[in-house]
Amino acid sequence: MDINLFDFYLPEELIAQKPCDKRDHSRLLAINYGNKTYEDRNFFNIVEYLKPGDVLVRNNTKVIPARLLGVKEKTGAHCELLLLKQLEGDNWECLTRPAKSLKVGARVDFGDGKLIAEVLEEKDEGIRIVKMHYQGIFLEVLDQLGKMPLPPYIAKQLCTNDRYQTVYAKYEGSAAAPTAGFHFTQELFEKIKTMGVEIIDVTLHIGLGTFRPVKVQDTKDHIMHSELYEITKESADKLNKAKANKQRIIAIGTTSVRTLEANYSKYGFFKPTKEETNIFIEPGYQYKVVDALITNFHLPKSTLIMLVSAFMDREFTLEIYKHAVEEKYRFFSFGDSMFIYGK
């Protein structure tokens, strides 16, 4: 499909620069894609759209301070690395800038020798494989020297890093947050549980597959980068039971969607596994397990708006986005939310 089919007008002032003061007080656009209706609400009203027997699936990945600023040994030139994925041992796949100066053998110091990255392999699109040299425990060193990897459209760092995490973040490994989960509080989850809604955790560590812009004219030429996901036996058993009982499976965020759909599409049931996926969901894809979706408002021409367009059709998605712009909803990572359901 032509990438321009997923474009829309977005005033810059609607790009949220900071999170809502209270997580669950962000706005909610509740969308019934079955009868093509929608209504403007607040996120704490989400409970009115849930019912006993529903299953909420959330991605419990935790963002690491993956942005590293350093200088090249010998030249002193400034460099930036974004840790994308841990490989074997202390080897990492990274997005680098400026990539042209980071050839095999180059070494970048991020803190007076406390952490040094040595380039082992050059890949396309500014990606490098590096080996990390450090003393002590890597994540502790990273906590000291790294910065939270906020998206480039957010101008200022946060006062506290916890607002770029969900309240249920557990397993470290992401270079970006599953932002649809930002709207939930522990109190809201407790209220939802008392309604008879089950909450199931999966894990997908977010990397380039989620946030890399689409740079091709035809979506069939877009290559999704793989990301690591895990579904435990406990979660798989619960999901298989929910599917068999025809319970409504509601995904919190596009990364939960991709985890569920990738696993079920591959095996025909939910299988406990820890593996990579590069599933690319665009119009024409037939959803197999996700019945409803909680998600934020995404970038024009992104794989994420394509995923939503596959869920409720492209024309209606663009109608929804036009309404959101007219009503001045807040967009992107710290923005407002949609609940998309059809039954």
C-alpha positions in Angstrom: 0.0 0.0 0.0 1.1 3.6 -0.6 2.5 5.1 2.6 0.6 8.3 1.9 -2.6 6.5 2.5 -1.7 6.6 6.2 -0.9 10.3 6.4 -2.9 12.9 8.3 -2.7 16.5 9.3 -1.4 17.0 12.9 -0.7 20.4 14.4 2.6 20.3 16.3 1.0 21.7 19.4 -1.0 18.5 19.8 2.2 16.4 20.4 2.2 15.9 24.1 5.5 17.0 25.7 4.8 15.6 29.2 2.5 13.1 30.8 -0.9 13.9 32.3 -0.6 14.8 36.0 -2.7 11.8 37.0 -2.2 8.8 34.8 -5.9 7.8 34.5 -7.1 11.4 34.0 -5.9 11.4 30.4 -8.7 11.6 27.8 -10.2 8.4 26.2 -11.8 8.1 22.8 -14.1 5.1 23.1 -14.7 3.6 19.6 -17.2 1.0 18.6 -15.8 0.0 15.3 -18.8 -2.4 14.8 -21.3 0.3 14.4 -18.8 3.1 13.6 -19.6 5.3 16.6 -17.4 6.9 19.2 -17.6 9.1 22.3 -15.2 11.4 24.2 -14.5 10.2 27.7 -11.7 10.2 30.4 -9.5 7.2 30.8 -10.9 6.3 34.2 -14.2 5.6 32.4 -12.6 2.5 30.8 -14.3 0.4 33.5 -17.6 1.2 31.8 -16.5 -0.6 28.7 -15.2 -3.7 30.4 -17.3 -6.7 31.6 -16.8 -9.8 33.7 -14.9 -12.5 31.8 -12.8 -10.0 29.8 -9.1 -10.7 29.6 -6.7 -7.7 29.6 -3.2 -8.5 28.2 -0.4 -6.1 29.1 3.3 -5.9 28.1 5.4 -5.9 31.3 8.7 -4.9 29.7 10.7 -2.3 31.5 12.6 0.5 29.8 16.4 0.7 30.4 18.3 4.0 30.3 19.4 3.0 26.9 20.6 6.3 25.5 24.4 6.8 26.0 26.4 9.9 25.2 30.1 9.6 24.9 33.3 10.4 23.0 35.5 8.4 20.7 38.8 7.4 22.1 41.7 9.1 20.2 39.6 11.8 18.5 37.3 13.0 21.3 34.4 13.2 18.8 31.0 13.1 20.4 28.9 10.0 19.7 25.5 8.7 20.7 24.3 5.1 21.1 20.9 3.7 21.7 20.9 0.2 23.0 18.4 -1.9 21.1 18.9 -5.5 21.9 21.2 -7.5 24.1 22.9 -10.3 22.1 25.3 -12.9 23.5 27.1 -11.9 26.7 28.1 -8.2 26.6 27.4 -7.7 23.0 24.6 -5.3 22.0 22.8 -4.2 18.9 22.8 -0.4 18.9 21.6 2.5 16.8 24.4 4.9 16.5 25.0 8.6 15.6 27.1 9.6 13.7 27.3 6.1 12.3 29.8 7.0 9.5 32.5 7.6 12.1 31.9 4.4 14.0 33.9 1.8 12.1 34.9 -1.7 13.3 37.4 -1.3 16.1 36.2 2.2 17.1 35.9 2.6 20.9 33.5 5.1 22.6 33.9 6.1 26.2 30.8 7.0 28.2 32.2 7.9 31.5 36.0 8.1 32.2 36.5 4.5 31.4 33.5 3.2 33.4 31.8 2.0 30.3 33.3 1.6 26.8 31.7 0.4 23.7 33.9 -1.4 21.1 32.4 -1.7 17.6 32.5 -5.3 16.4 30.3 -5.2 13.3 28.8 -2.6 11.0 25.2 -3.0 9.7 22.8 -0.9 7.6 20.7 2.1 8.9 23.2 3.2 11.4 23.1 -0.1 13.4 26.3 -1.4 15.0 27.1 -4.5 17.0 29.2 -3.5 20.0 30.9 -5.1 22.9 30.5 -3.4 26.3 33.6 -3.1 28.6 32.9 -2.2 32.2 33.5 -3.2 35.8 30.8 -4.4 38.1 27.1 -5.1 37.2 26.2 -3.8 33.7 22.7 -2.5 34.6 24.0 -0.6 37.6 26.7 1.0 35.4 23.9 1.8 32.9 21.8 3.4 35.6 24.6 5.8 36.4 25.6 6.8 32.9 22.6 6.2 30.6 19.6 8.4 29.9 16.0 7.4 29.4 15.4 7.0 25.6 12.6 9.6 25.2 11.4 9.9 21.6 13.0 12.8 19.6 9.7 14.8 19.5 9.8 15.2 23.3 12.0 18.3 23.9 12.9 17.9 27.6 14.0 15.1 29.9 11.5 14.1 32.6 12.0 15.1 36.3 11.5 11.5 37.3 12.1 8.4 35.1 9.2 6.5 36.5 6.7 8.4 34.3 8.3 6.8 31.2 7.5 3.4 32.7 4.2 1.6 33.2 3.2 0.9 36.8 3.5 -2.8 36.0 7.0 -2.7 34.3 8.9 -5.7 35.5 11.5 -7.1 33.0 14.3 -4.8 31.8 15.1 -4.8 28.2 13.2 -2.1 26.2 14.6 0.9 24.3 11.1 2.5 24.4 8.0 2.2 26.6 4.7 0.4 25.8 3.0 3.8 26.1 -0.6 2.6 26.0 -0.1 1.3 29.5 0.8 4.7 30.9 -2.8 5.5 31.7 -3.3 2.7 34.2 -2.7 3.0 37.9 -2.5 0.2 40.5 -5.8 1.4 41.9 -7.5 1.2 38.5 -6.2 -2.3 38.0 -7.6 -3.4 41.4 -11.0 -1.9 40.5 -10.9 -3.8 37.2 -10.0 -7.1 38.9 -13.0 -6.7 41.3 -15.2 -6.5 38.2 -14.2 -10.1 37.2 -11.7 -9.1 34.5 -8.5 -11.2 34.3 -5.1 -9.5 33.8 -2.4 -11.5 31.9 1.2 -10.4 31.4 3.3 -11.0 28.3 6.7 -9.5 27.5 8.0 -7.9 24.4 11.2 -5.8 24.6 10.6 -2.8 22.3 13.2 -1.9 19.7 13.4 -0.8 16.1 10.5 -3.0 15.1 8.1 -0.8 17.0 9.4 2.7 16.6 11.5 2.8 13.4 9.9 5.1 10.8 8.7 3.7 7.5 11.0 5.1 4.8 9.6 3.3 1.7 6.8 4.4 -0.6 5.2 1.0 -0.7 4.5 -0.8 2.6 5.3 -4.2 1.1 9.0 -3.0 0.9 9.1 -2.2 4.6 11.3 -4.5 6.6 10.3 -5.0 10.3 13.2 -5.4 12.7 12.8 -8.4 15.0 12.0 -8.0 18.7 12.3 -10.5 21.6 9.1 -11.6 23.2 8.1 -14.1 25.8 4.9 -15.9 26.8 5.2 -18.0 30.0 3.4 -21.3 30.4 1.0 -19.7 33.0 0.1 -16.9 30.6 -0.3 -19.3 27.6 -2.6 -21.6 29.6 -4.8 -18.7 30.6 -4.9 -17.4 27.1 -5.8 -20.7 25.6 -8.6 -21.1 28.1 -9.9 -17.6 27.3 -9.8 -18.3 23.6 -11.6 -21.7 24.1 -14.3 -20.0 26.2 -14.7 -17.2 23.7 -13.8 -14.6 26.3 -13.0 -11.2 25.0 -9.2 -10.7 24.7 -8.2 -7.0 25.1 -4.7 -6.0 24.3 -3.1 -3.0 26.1 -0.9 -1.5 23.4 0.3 -2.5 20.0 3.2 -4.5 21.4 0.8 -6.7 23.2 -1.2 -7.1 20.0 2.0 -8.1 18.0 3.0 -10.6 20.7 -0.4 -12.3 20.8 -1.0 -12.3 17.0 2.6 -13.5 16.3 2.4 -16.4 18.7 -1.0 -17.6 17.7 -0.4 -17.1 14.0 2.7 -19.2 14.2 1.5 -22.1 16.3 -2.4 -22.1 16.0 -2.6 -21.8 19.8 -0.8 -19.9 22.5 2.5 -21.6 23.1 5.0 -20.8 25.9 8.1 -19.5 24.2 10.8 -17.0 24.2 11.7 -16.0 20.7 11.8 -13.1 18.2 9.1 -11.8 16.0 9.1 -9.3 13.1 5.3 -9.5 12.5 4.1 -6.5 10.4 0.4 -5.9 10.7 -1.2 -3.7 8.0 -4.6 -3.6 6.3 -5.4 -7.0 4.8 -4.2 -8.8 7.9 -6.9 -10.9 9.6 -6.8 -10.6 13.4 -6.9 -14.1 15.0 -7.2 -13.4 18.8 -7.4 -9.8 19.7 -11.0 -8.6 20.1 -10.4 -5.1 21.5 -7.5 -2.7 21.7 -6.3 0.1 24.0 -3.8 2.3 22.3 -2.5 5.9 22.0 -2.7 8.1 18.9 0.3 7.3 16.6 2.5 9.0 14.2 1.4 9.6 10.6 2.7 6.9 8.2 3.9 4.7 11.0 3.5 0.9 11.3 1.4 1.5 14.4 -1.3 3.5 12.6 -1.2 0.7 10.0 -1.8 -1.9 12.7 -4.8 0.1 14.0 -6.1 0.5 10.4 -6.0 -3.2 10.0 -8.1 -3.5 13.1 -10.9 -1.1 12.2 -10.2 -0.2 8.5 -8.2 2.6 7.2 -10.9 5.1 6.2 -12.6 4.9 9.7 -9.2 5.2 11.4 -8.5 8.4 9.5 -11.9 9.7 10.4 -11.1 8.9 14.1 -7.8 10.8 13.8 -9.5 13.8 12.2 -12.0 13.9 15.1 -9.1 13.6 17.6 -7.3 16.6 16.0 -10.5 18.7 15.9 -11.1 17.9 19.6 -7.5 18.6 20.5 -6.6 15.2 21.9 -2.9 14.9 22.9 -0.8 12.7 20.6 2.0 10.1 20.8 3.8 8.7 23.8 2.5 11.0 26.6 -0.8 11.6 24.8 -4.4 10.4 25.2 -5.9 7.0 24.5 -8.4 5.1 22.4 -10.4 2.0 23.4 -11.4 0.2 20.2 -14.0 -2.5 20.5 -16.7 -4.1 18.5 -18.6 -6.4 20.8 
